[in-house]
Amino acid sequence: MNNGRDSRITSVIAGMFSVLILLVLAFIFLSSQQEKLNQEFNQLIYSSLTSFTHAQKNQILKIADDAGDIRSGVESMMEAAGLSPEDQWLNTYLTKMEQENPDYKLNYVSCSNWKETISGEGRRELYEQVLNRKTGVLDIEVPLENQTEYIFSVAEPLNVNGTVVGVLFSSFQTEELGGGAGKHLPFKKIYTLIIEPDGSILYSNGDQNLIKGNLFSSIKSDEIESQSAEAIKTRIKKEDSFTTSFSRNGKNYYISVMKAGVNDWSLVNFVRSPDIMLHSEYVFGMFFGTALLLILLTLAGCSWIFLLFYTQKQKLQLESERYSVLSQFTDTLLYEYDYETDTIEFTSNARRKLFLERLKTRGVLRLNRGGYLIHPDDWQNGDRLRWALLGSKPEEVRYCRIRLKGQSGEYRWFSCQYKILPGQADRKSRMVGKLEDITDQLGREEMLLNRARKDPLTGVYNRSGEQIIDGKLALLSIGVFFMIDLDNFKEINDSCGHAAGDQVLTRVAEALDKLVGRDGIVARVGGDEFVVFIPEDLEVQQITDMAESILELMDHTEEGYYTVIRVSASIGIAVAPKDGSSYEELYSAADKAMYYIKQNSKKGFAFYKGEGKEHA
């Protein structure tokens, strides 16, 4: 006992030591990756901020290009059609362009009256620059107090025969440059500036107090070290674009600068570490914590699986012992089929019931050795292996009936209940099941069923034939229905007695059953009423021949001690699916046709022709 306990303690200590070593190795590995993670994280921030700045530059260049395209289009129209910009057509054209491009506002100012038309120092200065340099000029109109929108104005000279006759203004209103691209970046806030070469701020989406201020003087008075501020100022003047970072008072600053491509402007974007939605330290902490949690969960899972396997092994061993004992005291046969080895094995009591050479047989499927035990019809059909080989889904209990060769060599019916146990990768591993001999039970059930379904006097179906015919119709949807009513049957009972009447009914039923053959259905549904159903698609002439045969067999009915008892019948005929698709519909149609015969001559037949029509 002590040796066993000491062994378990040693195993627990060894397991705990292994876990400790695994955790230490994991910590060392993850720590070595932290610096690499920081570098990749900074590279991600640089790339995202640079891409955002480049998107802003493209937006500004697009504004300038669109203005140039509009001016070129107007000049081409004037040259082609000989139009003057002073006429009303130009205003109409510009209005239509504004409707197609709601973001733009277009306006033309002629050289002849521009001083009287243009108000505002910025616009007048922009106009004079265009006249002097004869090229497009981009300007920014700063928003007024309590407003957030900026207006980017592009002035393009309008030329007629090489002479500037006016200026075309294109204005674009925006709240934030690059707003669309910024939605997909890992930043809560990006601070954007547009500056001139001397640092003058023309545009800012952040602090409105920076407007008309100077970036270089602002960063010197901020928290940024003077050395970093001077380096940034130098790089802005010398380089077309760059992205860098620096730290100050526990915060990281990331800044991206790029020449805008117009008016010597520069785009400046910067973010602070509090505005970054993801941090490398946080990522590392989450990664390390998740890895540690996964390790612990894995160890716990392995321990639980080991305990589960051990417990399951004990249960299976106990169940195996129970089955072995139970098999000696019951007629229930137990079996097990192994999918991998294609082997079936029965309990020892199977020798008393089945024709077995041995309890364990290999090659049931692959060598076709299951055929010696299973009835040929069950073995050769496509559904042959449902009971114990192909079965169903794992863990699903199923039931079926199968014929097996008994000890004396005859085949007997067995009920089979089985279940498939899954193996690795959800593949079938084993099937276990039980077999019970139900041959005698089936015989009794079939005898009782036949008694319940058959008319005790005539031996043909009683009203249960209705369900059988409905079943045939549901399966085939075609057939011929005969409604047969014996004429003057009451007179036979009154004049010859009920015994003679019973003999007439019995002889008629036998004759009808013989006439319709194996596939036809005959049922007695009333005292002297029979129905016949032929589940075939017959031609009209074939149906007529069948009806005449029924009438003829009535004429030749002779009974017992009486000289001759002649029986005639009135027959109504309905055809499926034309006259109905169920027993009730066909019965109703045939009954109407039969009633037509009863009202006229009797002893004849009629087809159902439809409501309100003669049924001859």
C-alpha positions as CSV (number, residue, x, y, z in Angstrom):
1,M,0.0,0.0,0.0
2,N,2.8,2.4,1.0
3,N,4.7,1.6,-2.2
4,G,1.6,2.4,-4.3
5,R,1.0,5.7,-2.5
6,D,4.7,6.7,-2.8
7,S,4.6,6.0,-6.5
8,R,1.5,8.2,-7.0
9,I,3.2,11.1,-5.0
10,T,6.3,10.7,-7.2
11,S,4.2,10.9,-10.3
12,V,2.4,14.0,-9.1
13,I,5.7,15.8,-8.2
14,A,7.2,14.8,-11.6
15,G,4.1,16.2,-13.3
16,M,4.2,19.5,-11.4
17,F,7.9,19.9,-12.2
18,S,7.3,19.3,-15.9
19,V,4.6,22.0,-15.9
20,L,7.0,24.4,-14.2
21,I,9.7,23.8,-16.8
22,L,7.1,24.2,-19.6
23,L,6.0,27.6,-18.2
24,V,9.6,28.8,-17.8
25,L,10.5,27.9,-21.4
26,A,7.3,29.5,-22.6
27,F,8.1,32.8,-20.7
28,I,11.7,32.8,-22.1
29,F,10.5,32.3,-25.7
30,L,7.7,34.9,-25.4
31,S,10.1,37.5,-23.9
32,S,12.5,37.1,-26.7
33,Q,9.7,37.9,-29.1
34,Q,8.7,41.1,-27.4
35,E,11.3,43.3,-29.0
36,K,10.6,41.9,-32.4
37,L,6.9,42.5,-31.8
38,N,7.6,46.2,-30.9
39,Q,9.5,46.7,-34.1
40,E,6.8,45.2,-36.2
41,F,4.2,47.2,-34.3
42,N,6.0,50.5,-35.0
43,Q,6.4,49.5,-38.6
44,L,2.6,48.9,-38.8
45,I,2.0,52.4,-37.3
46,Y,4.5,54.0,-39.7
47,S,2.9,52.2,-42.7
48,S,-0.7,53.1,-41.7
49,L,0.2,56.8,-41.0
50,T,2.2,57.1,-44.3
51,S,-0.7,55.5,-46.3
52,F,-3.2,58.0,-44.7
53,T,-0.9,61.0,-45.6
54,H,-0.6,59.7,-49.2
55,A,-4.4,59.4,-49.4
56,Q,-4.7,63.0,-48.4
57,K,-2.2,64.1,-51.0
58,N,-4.1,62.2,-53.7
59,Q,-7.3,63.9,-52.5
60,I,-5.7,67.4,-52.9
61,L,-4.2,66.5,-56.3
62,K,-7.6,65.2,-57.4
63,I,-9.2,68.6,-56.5
64,A,-6.6,70.4,-58.7
65,D,-6.9,67.9,-61.5
66,D,-10.7,68.0,-61.5
67,A,-10.5,71.9,-61.8
68,G,-8.1,71.6,-64.7
69,D,-10.3,69.1,-66.4
70,I,-13.4,71.4,-66.1
71,R,-11.4,74.4,-67.5
72,S,-10.1,72.3,-70.4
73,G,-13.7,71.1,-71.1
74,V,-15.0,74.7,-71.2
75,E,-12.1,75.9,-73.5
76,S,-12.7,73.0,-75.9
77,M,-16.5,73.8,-76.1
78,M,-15.8,77.5,-76.8
79,E,-13.2,76.7,-79.5
80,A,-15.4,74.0,-81.2
81,A,-18.6,76.0,-81.2
82,G,-17.2,79.6,-81.3
83,L,-18.8,80.5,-78.0
84,S,-18.1,83.4,-75.7
85,P,-17.6,82.9,-72.0
86,E,-19.6,86.1,-71.4
87,D,-22.8,84.5,-72.7
88,Q,-25.5,82.8,-70.6
89,W,-24.5,79.3,-71.8
90,L,-21.5,79.2,-69.5
91,N,-23.5,79.7,-66.3
92,T,-26.0,77.1,-67.5
93,Y,-23.1,74.6,-68.1
94,L,-21.5,75.3,-64.8
95,T,-24.8,74.8,-63.0
96,K,-25.3,71.4,-64.6
97,M,-21.7,70.5,-63.6
98,E,-22.6,71.4,-60.0
99,Q,-25.7,69.1,-60.1
100,E,-23.6,66.2,-61.3
101,N,-20.9,66.8,-58.8
102,P,-22.5,68.1,-55.5
103,D,-19.1,68.5,-53.8
104,Y,-18.1,71.3,-56.2
105,K,-19.1,74.9,-56.5
106,L,-18.2,76.5,-59.9
107,N,-18.0,80.2,-60.7
108,Y,-16.6,82.2,-63.6
109,V,-15.3,85.8,-63.2
110,S,-14.5,87.9,-66.3
111,C,-11.3,90.0,-66.5
112,S,-13.5,93.0,-67.4
113,N,-15.2,93.3,-64.1
114,W,-13.3,91.0,-61.6
115,K,-12.5,93.9,-59.3
116,E,-16.1,94.8,-58.8
117,T,-17.3,91.1,-58.7
118,I,-14.7,89.5,-56.3
119,S,-14.9,90.4,-52.6
120,G,-12.5,89.3,-50.0
121,E,-8.8,89.8,-49.8
122,G,-8.0,86.0,-50.3
123,R,-10.0,85.7,-53.5
124,R,-8.7,88.9,-55.0
125,E,-5.1,87.8,-54.2
126,L,-5.8,84.4,-55.8
127,Y,-7.3,86.1,-58.9
128,E,-4.2,88.3,-59.3
129,Q,-1.8,85.3,-59.0
130,V,-3.7,83.5,-61.7
131,L,-3.5,86.5,-64.0
132,N,0.2,87.0,-63.4
133,R,1.3,83.4,-63.6
134,K,-1.3,82.1,-65.9
135,T,-1.6,78.7,-64.1
136,G,-3.9,77.0,-61.6
137,V,-3.6,78.1,-58.0
138,L,-4.9,76.2,-55.0
139,D,-6.0,78.0,-51.9
140,I,-7.7,77.2,-48.6
141,E,-10.4,79.3,-47.1
142,V,-10.3,79.1,-43.3
143,P,-13.7,78.4,-41.7
144,L,-15.4,81.2,-39.8
145,E,-16.1,81.1,-36.1
146,N,-18.4,78.2,-35.0
147,Q,-17.8,76.5,-38.4
148,T,-15.7,73.3,-39.1
149,E,-15.8,73.1,-42.9
150,Y,-12.7,74.1,-45.0
151,I,-13.1,75.3,-48.6
152,F,-10.3,74.4,-51.1
153,S,-10.5,76.8,-54.0
154,V,-8.8,76.3,-57.3
155,A,-8.4,79.2,-59.8
156,E,-7.8,78.3,-63.4
157,P,-7.3,80.9,-66.2
158,L,-9.8,80.7,-69.0
159,N,-8.0,81.3,-72.4
160,V,-9.6,82.4,-75.7
161,N,-7.2,82.4,-78.6
162,G,-4.2,82.5,-76.2
163,T,-5.6,85.4,-74.2
164,V,-6.9,85.1,-70.6
165,V,-10.4,86.4,-70.6
166,G,-11.3,85.4,-67.0
167,V,-10.8,83.0,-64.2
168,L,-12.8,79.8,-63.4
169,F,-13.1,79.1,-59.7
170,S,-13.7,75.5,-58.5
171,S,-14.4,75.2,-54.7
172,F,-14.4,71.9,-52.7
173,Q,-15.8,71.8,-49.2
174,T,-14.6,69.3,-46.6
175,E,-14.6,68.8,-42.9
176,E,-11.6,66.5,-42.8
177,L,-9.0,65.4,-45.3
178,G,-8.7,61.6,-45.8
179,G,-11.8,61.0,-43.7
180,G,-12.7,57.9,-45.6
181,A,-9.3,56.2,-45.3
182,G,-9.0,57.2,-41.7
183,K,-12.0,54.9,-40.7
184,H,-9.9,51.8,-41.4
185,L,-6.8,52.9,-39.4
186,P,-5.9,51.8,-35.9
187,F,-6.1,55.4,-34.5
188,K,-8.8,57.1,-32.5
189,K,-7.6,60.6,-33.7
190,I,-5.1,61.8,-36.4
191,Y,-4.0,65.4,-36.2
192,T,-3.6,66.9,-39.7
193,L,-1.9,70.1,-40.8
194,I,-1.2,71.8,-44.1
195,I,1.8,74.1,-43.8
196,E,3.8,76.4,-46.1
197,P,7.6,76.2,-46.4
198,D,8.1,78.7,-43.5
199,G,5.8,76.6,-41.2
200,S,2.7,78.7,-41.5
201,I,-0.4,76.6,-40.9
202,L,-3.1,76.9,-43.5
203,Y,-5.3,74.0,-42.4
204,S,-5.8,72.1,-39.1
205,N,-8.4,69.5,-38.1
206,G,-7.5,69.8,-34.5
207,D,-6.9,72.9,-32.4
208,Q,-8.5,75.9,-34.2
209,N,-6.0,78.2,-32.4
210,L,-3.3,76.8,-34.7
211,I,-4.9,78.4,-37.8
212,K,-2.7,81.2,-39.0
213,G,0.0,80.1,-36.5
214,N,3.3,78.5,-37.2
215,L,4.2,74.8,-36.7
216,F,7.9,75.3,-36.0
217,S,7.3,77.8,-33.3
218,S,4.5,75.7,-31.8
219,I,6.5,72.5,-31.4
220,K,9.3,74.5,-29.7
221,S,7.0,75.7,-27.1
222,D,5.2,72.3,-26.6
223,E,6.4,69.3,-24.6
224,I,8.6,68.2,-27.5
225,E,12.4,68.4,-26.8
226,S,14.1,71.3,-28.7
227,Q,16.5,68.8,-30.3
228,S,13.6,66.7,-31.7
229,A,11.8,69.8,-32.9
230,E,14.8,71.2,-34.8
231,A,15.4,67.8,-36.4
232,I,11.8,67.7,-37.6
233,K,12.0,71.2,-39.0
234,T,15.1,70.4,-40.9
235,R,13.7,67.2,-42.4
236,I,10.5,69.0,-43.5
237,K,12.5,71.6,-45.4
238,K,14.9,69.0,-47.1
239,E,12.8,65.8,-47.6
240,D,9.8,65.2,-49.8
241,S,8.3,62.7,-47.3
242,F,9.3,60.9,-44.1
243,T,7.7,59.2,-41.1
244,T,9.3,59.1,-37.7
245,S,8.6,58.9,-33.9
246,F,9.9,60.2,-30.6
247,S,9.0,60.0,-26.9
248,R,8.3,62.7,-24.4
249,N,7.0,62.5,-20.8
250,G,5.9,58.9,-21.2
251,K,4.1,59.4,-24.4
252,N,5.1,58.2,-27.9
253,Y,4.5,60.6,-30.9
254,Y,4.3,59.4,-34.5
255,I,4.6,62.0,-37.3
256,S,4.3,61.7,-41.1
257,V,5.2,64.5,-43.5
258,M,4.7,64.6,-47.3
259,K,4.9,67.3,-49.9
260,A,1.4,68.0,-51.2
261,G,2.4,68.5,-54.8
262,V,0.9,72.0,-55.1
263,N,1.9,75.5,-53.9
264,D,4.9,74.1,-52.0
265,W,2.6,72.9,-49.3
266,S,3.4,70.1,-47.0
267,L,1.0,67.7,-45.3
268,V,1.7,66.9,-41.7
269,N,0.0,64.1,-39.7
270,F,0.8,63.1,-36.2
271,V,-0.7,60.8,-33.5
272,R,0.0,60.3,-29.8
273,S,0.2,57.0,-28.1
274,P,-3.1,57.5,-26.2
275,D,-4.8,57.8,-29.6
276,I,-3.6,54.4,-30.8
277,M,-6.2,51.8,-30.3
278,L,-3.7,48.9,-30.0
279,H,-0.3,48.8,-28.2
280,S,2.5,46.3,-28.5
281,E,2.6,45.9,-24.7
282,Y,-1.1,45.1,-24.6
283,V,-0.7,42.7,-27.5
284,F,2.2,41.0,-25.8
285,G,0.4,40.8,-22.5
286,M,-2.7,39.3,-24.2
287,F,-0.5,36.9,-26.2
288,F,1.4,35.8,-23.1
289,G,-1.7,35.5,-21.0
290,T,-3.5,33.5,-23.7
291,A,-0.6,31.2,-24.2
292,L,-0.3,30.5,-20.5
293,L,-4.1,29.9,-20.2
294,L,-3.9,27.5,-23.2
295,I,-1.1,25.6,-21.6
296,L,-3.0,25.3,-18.3
297,L,-6.2,24.3,-20.1
298,T,-4.3,21.7,-22.2
299,L,-2.8,20.2,-19.1
300,A,-6.2,20.2,-17.4
301,G,-7.8,18.7,-20.5
302,C,-5.1,15.9,-20.7
303,S,-5.6,15.1,-17.0
304,W,-9.4,14.9,-17.5
305,I,-9.1,12.8,-20.6
306,F,-6.7,10.4,-18.8
307,L,-9.1,10.1,-15.9
308,L,-12.1,9.6,-18.3
309,F,-10.3,6.9,-20.3
310,Y,-9.3,5.1,-17.1
311,T,-12.9,5.3,-15.7
312,Q,-14.3,4.2,-19.0
313,K,-11.9,1.3,-19.2
314,Q,-13.1,0.2,-15.8
315,K,-16.7,0.5,-16.8
316,L,-16.2,-1.4,-20.1
317,Q,-14.5,-4.2,-18.2
318,L,-17.3,-4.4,-15.7
319,E,-19.9,-4.4,-18.5
320,S,-18.1,-7.1,-20.4
321,E,-18.2,-9.3,-17.3
322,R,-21.9,-8.6,-16.9
323,Y,-22.7,-9.4,-20.5
324,S,-20.7,-12.6,-20.2
325,V,-22.8,-13.7,-17.2
326,L,-26.1,-12.5,-18.6
327,S,-25.6,-14.4,-21.9
328,Q,-25.8,-17.7,-19.9
329,F,-29.3,-16.9,-18.6
330,T,-31.2,-15.4,-21.6
331,D,-32.3,-16.2,-25.2
332,T,-31.2,-12.8,-26.3
333,L,-28.1,-13.1,-28.5
334,L,-25.4,-10.4,-28.3
335,Y,-22.9,-9.6,-31.0
336,E,-20.1,-7.2,-31.8
337,Y,-18.8,-6.2,-35.3
338,D,-15.3,-4.6,-35.7
339,Y,-15.1,-2.4,-38.8
340,E,-11.3,-2.4,-39.0
341,T,-10.9,-6.1,-38.9
342,D,-14.2,-7.0,-40.6
343,T,-14.9,-9.4,-37.8
344,I,-18.2,-10.4,-36.1
345,E,-18.3,-12.2,-32.8
346,F,-21.4,-13.6,-31.0
347,T,-21.9,-14.5,-27.3
348,S,-21.7,-18.2,-26.4
349,N,-25.5,-18.7,-26.2
350,A,-25.8,-18.0,-30.0
351,R,-24.9,-21.6,-30.7
352,R,-28.3,-22.7,-29.3
353,K,-30.1,-20.5,-31.9
354,L,-28.0,-20.0,-35.0
355,F,-26.2,-22.2,-37.5
356,L,-22.6,-21.2,-36.5
357,E,-19.4,-22.9,-37.4
358,R,-17.6,-20.7,-34.8
359,L,-18.6,-17.7,-32.6
360,K,-16.0,-15.4,-34.3
361,T,-15.9,-15.0,-38.0
362,R,-13.5,-12.8,-40.1
363,G,-14.0,-11.5,-43.6
364,V,-17.8,-10.9,-43.2
365,L,-17.8,-8.2,-46.0
366,R,-14.5,-8.5,-47.8
367,L,-14.7,-12.3,-48.2
368,N,-18.5,-12.5,-48.3
369,R,-18.6,-14.9,-45.3
370,G,-21.8,-13.3,-44.0
371,G,-23.8,-14.9,-46.7
372,Y,-23.8,-18.3,-45.0
373,L,-25.8,-17.0,-42.0
374,I,-28.1,-14.3,-43.6
375,H,-31.0,-15.2,-45.9
376,P,-30.0,-14.8,-49.5
377,D,-32.7,-12.1,-50.2
378,D,-31.5,-10.0,-47.3
379,W,-27.8,-10.5,-48.2
380,Q,-28.0,-9.7,-51.9
381,N,-30.4,-6.7,-51.8
382,G,-28.9,-3.2,-51.7
383,D,-30.1,-2.8,-48.1
384,R,-28.4,-6.0,-47.0
385,L,-26.0,-4.6,-44.4
386,R,-28.2,-2.1,-42.6
387,W,-28.6,-4.3,-39.6
388,A,-25.0,-4.9,-38.5
389,L,-22.5,-3.6,-41.1
390,L,-23.1,-0.2,-42.7
391,G,-25.7,0.7,-40.0
392,S,-26.4,4.3,-39.3
393,K,-24.8,7.3,-37.7
394,P,-22.5,6.7,-34.6
395,E,-24.3,6.8,-31.2
396,E,-27.7,6.3,-32.8
397,V,-29.7,3.3,-31.7
398,R,-31.5,1.6,-34.6
399,Y,-33.9,-1.4,-35.1
400,C,-34.6,-3.7,-38.0
401,R,-35.7,-7.3,-38.8
402,I,-33.5,-9.9,-40.5
403,R,-33.7,-13.6,-41.4
404,L,-30.9,-15.8,-40.1
405,K,-30.2,-19.5,-40.5
406,G,-31.3,-21.4,-37.4
407,Q,-29.5,-24.4,-35.9
408,S,-31.7,-26.8,-37.8
409,G,-30.9,-25.1,-41.1
410,E,-34.3,-23.2,-41.6
411,Y,-34.4,-19.4,-41.7
412,R,-36.0,-17.6,-38.8
413,W,-36.9,-14.0,-38.2
414,F,-34.9,-12.0,-35.7
415,S,-35.3,-8.5,-34.3
416,C,-32.0,-6.6,-34.3
417,Q,-31.3,-3.6,-32.1
418,Y,-27.8,-2.1,-32.6
419,K,-25.6,0.9,-32.0
420,I,-22.4,2.1,-33.7
421,L,-19.5,3.3,-31.5
422,P,-17.2,5.9,-33.1
423,G,-13.5,5.6,-33.2
424,Q,-10.7,8.1,-34.1
425,A,-11.5,10.9,-36.6
426,D,-15.2,10.2,-36.3
427,R,-14.7,6.9,-38.1
428,K,-16.9,3.9,-37.3
429,S,-15.0,1.6,-34.8
430,R,-17.4,-1.1,-33.5
431,M,-21.0,-2.1,-33.6
432,V,-22.8,-3.8,-30.7
433,G,-26.2,-5.2,-30.9
434,K,-28.7,-7.8,-29.7
435,L,-30.8,-10.4,-31.6
436,E,-34.2,-11.9,-30.5
437,D,-36.1,-14.7,-32.3
438,I,-39.5,-13.3,-33.3
439,T,-40.6,-16.0,-35.8
440,D,-43.4,-17.3,-33.6
441,Q,-44.5,-13.8,-32.7
442,L,-44.6,-12.7,-36.4
443,G,-46.7,-15.7,-37.2
444,R,-49.3,-14.9,-34.6
445,E,-49.3,-11.2,-35.6
446,E,-49.9,-12.0,-39.3
447,M,-52.7,-14.4,-38.5
448,L,-54.4,-11.8,-36.3
449,L,-53.9,-9.2,-39.0
450,N,-55.4,-11.3,-41.7
451,R,-58.4,-12.0,-39.5
452,A,-58.9,-8.3,-38.9
453,R,-58.6,-7.4,-42.6
454,K,-60.7,-10.2,-44.2
455,D,-64.4,-10.6,-44.4
456,P,-65.2,-13.8,-42.4
457,L,-67.9,-15.0,-44.8
458,T,-66.3,-14.4,-48.2
459,G,-62.6,-14.4,-47.4
460,V,-62.0,-11.2,-49.4
461,Y,-61.0,-7.8,-47.8
462,N,-63.6,-6.1,-45.7
463,R,-63.6,-2.3,-45.4
464,S,-59.8,-2.4,-44.7
465,G,-59.6,-2.6,-48.4
466,E,-60.3,1.1,-48.5
467,Q,-56.9,1.8,-46.8
468,I,-55.1,-0.7,-49.1
469,I,-56.6,1.0,-52.2
470,D,-55.6,4.4,-50.9
471,G,-52.1,3.2,-50.4
472,K,-51.9,1.9,-54.0
473,L,-53.2,5.2,-55.3
474,A,-50.7,7.2,-53.3
475,L,-47.9,5.0,-54.7
476,L,-49.0,4.7,-58.4
477,S,-51.7,7.4,-58.9
478,I,-53.4,5.2,-61.6
479,G,-56.0,2.4,-61.6
480,V,-59.6,1.3,-62.5
481,F,-62.3,1.2,-59.8
482,F,-65.4,-1.0,-60.1
483,M,-68.4,-0.5,-57.9
484,I,-70.5,-3.8,-58.0
485,D,-74.0,-4.1,-56.5
486,L,-75.9,-7.4,-56.8
487,D,-79.4,-6.9,-58.3
488,N,-82.5,-8.2,-56.3
489,F,-80.3,-9.9,-53.7
490,K,-83.0,-9.5,-51.1
491,E,-85.3,-11.7,-53.2
492,I,-82.8,-14.5,-53.1
493,N,-82.7,-14.3,-49.3
494,D,-86.5,-14.1,-49.1
495,S,-87.2,-17.0,-51.5
496,C,-84.3,-19.3,-50.9
497,G,-83.1,-18.4,-47.4
498,H,-80.1,-16.7,-45.9
499,A,-77.9,-19.8,-46.3
500,A,-78.4,-19.6,-50.1
501,G,-77.7,-15.9,-50.0
502,D,-74.4,-16.5,-48.1
503,Q,-73.4,-19.1,-50.7
504,V,-74.1,-16.6,-53.5
505,L,-71.9,-14.0,-51.8
506,T,-69.1,-16.5,-51.2
507,R,-69.2,-17.8,-54.8
508,V,-69.3,-14.2,-56.2
509,A,-66.3,-13.2,-54.1
510,E,-64.3,-16.3,-55.1
511,A,-65.0,-15.6,-58.8
512,L,-64.1,-11.9,-58.5
513,D,-60.9,-12.7,-56.7
514,K,-59.9,-15.2,-59.3
515,L,-60.8,-12.8,-62.1
516,V,-58.7,-9.9,-61.0
517,G,-55.6,-12.0,-60.3
518,R,-52.8,-11.3,-57.9
519,D,-52.4,-7.6,-58.3
520,G,-56.2,-6.7,-58.1
521,I,-58.0,-5.9,-54.9
522,V,-61.5,-7.2,-54.1
523,A,-63.4,-6.0,-51.0
524,R,-66.9,-6.5,-49.7
525,V,-68.0,-3.1,-48.4
526,G,-71.7,-3.8,-47.8
527,G,-74.3,-6.6,-47.6
528,D,-74.4,-7.2,-51.4
529,E,-71.8,-4.6,-52.5
530,F,-68.3,-5.3,-53.7
531,V,-65.5,-3.1,-55.0
532,V,-62.7,-4.1,-57.3
533,F,-59.6,-2.1,-57.9
534,I,-57.1,-2.8,-60.7
535,P,-53.8,-0.8,-60.2
536,E,-53.1,-0.5,-63.9
537,D,-53.5,2.1,-66.7
538,L,-56.0,0.1,-68.9
539,E,-57.4,1.1,-72.2
540,V,-61.2,1.7,-72.5
541,Q,-61.7,-1.6,-74.4
542,Q,-59.8,-3.5,-71.7
543,I,-62.0,-2.0,-69.0
544,T,-65.1,-2.8,-71.0
545,D,-63.9,-6.4,-71.4
546,M,-63.3,-6.7,-67.6
547,A,-66.8,-5.3,-66.8
548,E,-68.4,-7.8,-69.3
549,S,-66.4,-10.7,-67.7
550,I,-67.8,-9.7,-64.3
551,L,-71.4,-9.7,-65.7
552,E,-70.8,-13.1,-67.3
553,L,-69.5,-14.8,-64.2
554,M,-72.7,-13.6,-62.4
555,D,-74.9,-15.4,-65.0
556,H,-73.1,-18.7,-64.4
557,T,-73.5,-18.7,-60.6
558,E,-75.3,-21.9,-59.5
559,E,-76.1,-22.8,-55.9
560,G,-76.5,-26.0,-53.9
561,Y,-79.8,-27.8,-53.7
562,Y,-81.6,-25.1,-55.8
563,T,-81.9,-25.7,-59.5
564,V,-80.3,-22.5,-60.7
565,I,-80.0,-19.2,-59.0
566,R,-79.2,-16.5,-61.5
567,V,-77.4,-13.4,-60.2
568,S,-77.0,-10.2,-62.0
569,A,-75.2,-7.0,-61.0
570,S,-75.1,-3.2,-61.7
571,I,-71.6,-1.9,-62.2
572,G,-70.2,1.7,-61.9
573,I,-66.7,2.4,-63.2
574,A,-64.3,5.2,-62.3
575,V,-60.8,5.7,-63.5
576,A,-57.9,7.3,-61.6
577,P,-56.6,9.9,-61.7
578,K,-59.2,11.3,-64.2
579,D,-62.2,10.7,-61.9
580,G,-60.4,10.9,-58.5
581,S,-57.1,10.3,-56.7
582,S,-58.4,8.7,-53.5
583,Y,-60.7,5.8,-52.5
584,E,-63.4,8.2,-51.4
585,E,-63.4,10.2,-54.7
586,L,-63.4,7.0,-56.9
587,Y,-66.1,5.4,-54.7
588,S,-68.3,8.5,-55.1
589,A,-67.8,8.7,-58.9
590,A,-68.4,4.9,-59.4
591,D,-71.5,5.0,-57.2
592,K,-73.1,7.7,-59.3
593,A,-72.4,5.6,-62.5
594,M,-73.8,2.4,-60.8
595,Y,-76.9,4.3,-59.7
596,Y,-77.5,5.2,-63.3
597,I,-77.7,1.5,-64.2
598,K,-79.9,0.8,-61.2
599,Q,-82.4,3.5,-62.3
600,N,-82.6,2.2,-65.9
601,S,-82.2,-1.5,-66.9
602,K,-80.0,-2.9,-64.1
603,K,-77.7,-5.7,-65.1
604,G,-75.1,-3.6,-66.9
605,F,-72.2,-1.2,-66.4
606,A,-71.6,2.5,-67.0
607,F,-68.5,4.8,-66.9
608,Y,-68.6,7.9,-64.8
609,K,-68.8,10.9,-67.1
610,G,-68.7,13.8,-64.7
611,E,-71.3,15.7,-62.7
612,G,-74.6,16.4,-64.6
613,K,-73.8,14.0,-67.4
614,E,-75.3,10.7,-68.5
615,H,-73.1,7.8,-67.4
616,A,-73.9,5.2,-70.1
